[in-house]
Amino acid sequence: MSVWLFTGPEIGERDSAVQEVCARAQAQGTVDVHRLYAHETPVADLVDLLRTRALFADAVCVVLYNAEVIKKCDEVHVLTEWIKDGGSRADVFLVLISDSVSIHKRIEQNISPVHKRVFWELFENKKHAWVQRFFFQHEMRIEQEAIESLLELVENNTRALKTVCTQLSLFFEKGRRITAHDISSLLVHTKEETSFTLFDALSKRDLEHSLMILNTLLCSKDVAPVQILAGLLTRSVALRIGTIYRRTKRTLQR
């Protein structure tokens, strides 16, 4: 069967499991990967996509998020029927994702137990070990007090931890011993950075602060590089228009 169900709040380890499934699909050759959301994608459209053979790819991999919202009888029936009939196709991979620990029972019952996994939040000691291991792999050290500060400021999942730890590893040099002061001064200061705050730092010619903000934005899953450029362009255009307006106003007042 080529259908998986990954549930639970630990989205970091869950992301890794999804990547493993996508890697299995890529082993077949060229793969069309689709990342969809159940509240935006009708089940009928999802099944049509799964049934249609890709024209220029050897396999199709569909990752469907928020699978817990599939509750209507007709939608559940359509999806379970496809799982029974088409879920064994070797060139089609479907991964159902939910932050909840379960989805509709009829759907779950048709998925092989070996393809179902619940990703629970890590215990505190495991999160400590995860952070220490990350910085060790990046040739850095981090104090216990710094780990405590980090865990207090970051969302309780390894995806968020990885994003922030990557930001720190890019900002500090190798061999650094990261302290609680480093954590508070950097993370609290950069928590709400946007392309607009980046523009402000650039306009002040503050290279260090600009690079710090840029690292924060690039490490964020919510901001694409093109969005950063669009934000900078918007501020540049607004600044230019403001300058032209002020000059025109002064000219007319003469």
C-alpha positions in Angstrom: 0.0 0.0 0.0 1.2 3.5 -0.9 -0.9 5.4 1.6 0.5 6.8 4.9 -1.1 8.5 7.9 1.1 10.8 10.0 -0.7 12.5 13.0 0.3 14.4 16.1 1.7 17.7 17.2 5.5 17.0 16.7 5.7 18.5 13.2 9.5 18.4 13.0 9.9 14.6 13.2 6.7 14.3 11.1 8.3 16.5 8.4 11.2 14.1 8.3 8.9 11.1 7.9 7.2 12.9 5.0 10.5 13.5 3.4 11.3 9.7 3.6 8.1 8.9 1.8 8.9 11.5 -0.9 12.4 9.9 -1.2 10.8 6.5 -1.8 8.8 8.0 -4.6 11.8 9.7 -6.1 13.5 6.3 -6.2 11.2 5.5 -9.1 12.4 8.5 -11.2 10.8 11.8 -11.9 8.1 12.7 -9.3 5.3 15.2 -9.3 4.9 16.3 -5.7 1.7 18.1 -4.6 1.2 19.6 -1.2 -2.5 20.2 -0.6 -4.8 21.2 2.3 -8.0 19.3 2.9 -10.0 22.4 3.7 -9.1 23.9 0.3 -9.1 20.7 -1.8 -12.4 18.8 -2.5 -11.9 15.0 -2.0 -13.2 14.4 -5.5 -10.4 16.6 -6.9 -7.8 14.8 -4.7 -8.9 11.4 -6.0 -8.9 12.6 -9.6 -5.3 13.7 -9.1 -4.4 10.4 -7.7 -6.1 8.5 -10.5 -4.5 10.5 -13.3 -1.2 9.3 -14.4 1.4 12.0 -14.7 2.4 12.9 -18.3 6.0 13.8 -17.6 6.7 12.0 -14.3 7.3 8.4 -13.2 5.3 8.8 -10.0 3.0 11.1 -8.1 3.4 12.0 -4.4 0.5 13.9 -2.7 0.8 15.3 0.8 -2.6 16.3 2.2 -2.6 18.4 5.3 -5.5 18.9 7.8 -6.9 15.4 6.9 -9.0 15.5 10.1 -11.5 17.9 8.3 -12.6 15.1 6.0 -15.7 14.1 7.8 -18.7 14.1 5.4 -20.0 10.7 4.6 -19.7 11.1 0.8 -16.1 12.4 1.0 -15.0 9.6 3.4 -16.6 7.1 1.1 -14.9 8.5 -2.0 -11.5 8.5 -0.3 -11.8 5.0 1.3 -12.9 3.5 -2.0 -9.8 4.9 -3.7 -7.6 3.6 -0.9 -9.1 0.1 -1.4 -8.8 0.1 -5.2 -6.0 2.5 -6.1 -4.0 2.6 -2.9 -1.8 -0.3 -4.0 -0.5 1.4 -7.1 3.3 1.5 -7.0 3.6 4.9 -8.8 1.2 6.8 -6.5 2.1 8.0 -2.9 -0.5 9.6 -0.6 0.5 11.0 2.8 -2.4 12.1 5.0 -1.3 14.7 7.7 -3.1 15.9 10.8 -2.0 17.8 13.9 -4.7 15.8 15.8 -3.9 12.3 16.9 -6.5 10.7 14.7 -8.8 11.3 11.7 -12.1 9.7 10.6 -12.1 6.0 11.7 -13.3 4.7 8.3 -10.3 6.2 6.7 -7.9 5.0 9.3 -9.2 1.5 9.2 -8.2 1.2 5.5 -4.6 2.2 6.1 -2.0 -0.4 7.0 -0.9 -0.2 10.6 2.7 -0.1 9.5 2.0 3.1 7.6 0.3 4.9 10.5 2.3 6.8 13.1 1.5 9.4 15.8 4.2 12.0 16.5 4.0 13.0 20.1 5.7 16.1 21.5 9.2 15.4 22.8 9.9 15.1 26.5 11.9 17.9 28.1 15.0 15.8 28.4 14.8 14.8 24.7 14.4 18.4 23.7 17.5 19.3 25.7 19.4 16.5 24.0 18.1 17.6 20.5 19.4 21.1 21.0 22.8 20.0 22.3 23.2 17.6 19.4 22.3 20.2 16.9 24.9 22.7 18.0 27.5 19.9 18.5 27.0 19.0 14.8 27.5 22.6 13.9 30.8 22.8 16.0 29.3 24.9 18.7 28.4 24.5 22.4 25.4 25.8 24.3 25.0 26.3 28.0 22.1 24.6 29.9 20.7 27.9 30.9 20.7 29.0 27.3 18.8 25.8 26.3 16.2 26.6 29.0 15.8 30.1 27.6 15.6 28.8 24.0 12.8 26.3 24.9 10.8 29.0 26.6 10.9 31.3 23.6 10.3 28.7 20.8 7.2 26.7 19.8 7.1 23.2 21.3 8.1 21.2 18.2 11.4 20.4 16.5 10.6 22.2 13.3 10.5 25.5 15.1 13.6 24.5 17.1 15.5 23.7 13.9 14.5 27.0 12.4 15.7 29.0 15.4 18.8 26.9 15.9 19.8 27.2 12.3 19.4 31.0 12.6 21.7 31.0 15.6 24.3 28.7 13.9 24.4 31.1 10.9 24.7 34.2 13.1 27.4 33.0 15.5 30.9 31.7 14.5 32.0 28.1 14.9 33.4 27.3 18.3 31.1 29.7 20.0 29.7 28.9 23.4 26.1 30.2 23.3 24.9 31.8 26.5 21.4 32.6 27.8 22.2 36.3 27.1 22.9 35.4 23.5 19.5 33.7 23.3 17.5 36.5 24.9 19.3 39.3 23.0 19.0 37.7 19.6 15.6 35.9 19.7 13.6 38.5 21.6 15.0 41.2 19.3 14.3 39.3 16.1 11.1 37.5 16.9 8.8 39.8 14.7 11.2 40.6 11.9 9.8 41.3 8.5 11.0 42.6 5.1 10.0 46.1 6.3 12.3 45.9 9.4 15.0 44.6 7.0 14.6 47.7 4.8 14.8 50.0 7.8 18.1 48.3 8.9 19.5 48.6 5.3 18.5 52.2 5.1 20.5 52.8 8.3 23.5 51.0 6.7 23.6 48.6 9.7 25.1 45.6 8.1 25.3 43.3 11.1 21.6 44.0 12.0 20.6 43.6 8.4 22.3 40.2 8.1 20.7 39.1 11.4 17.2 40.0 10.1 17.9 38.4 6.7 19.0 35.1 8.4 15.8 35.2 10.5 13.6 35.6 7.4 15.4 33.0 5.3 15.1 30.4 8.1 11.4 31.0 8.4 9.0 28.6 6.7 6.5 31.3 6.3 8.5 33.7 4.2 9.8 33.0 0.7 12.8 34.9 -0.8 10.5 36.5 -3.4 8.3 37.8 -0.6 11.3 39.5 1.0 12.3 41.1 -2.3 8.7 42.2 -2.8 8.6 43.8 0.6 11.9 45.6 0.0 10.6 46.8 -3.4 7.4 48.1 -1.9 9.3 50.2 0.7 11.7 51.4 -2.0 8.8 52.5 -4.2 7.0 54.1 -1.3 10.1 56.0 -0.3 10.7 57.2 -3.9 7.1 58.4 -4.2 7.3 60.2 -0.9 10.5 61.9 -2.0 9.0 63.0 -5.4 5.9 64.3 -3.6 7.9 66.4 -1.2 10.0 67.9 -4.0 6.9 68.6 -6.1 5.2 70.2 -3.1 8.2 72.5 -2.4 8.4 73.5 -6.1 4.7 74.4 -6.2 5.0 76.5 -3.0 7.7 78.7 -4.5 
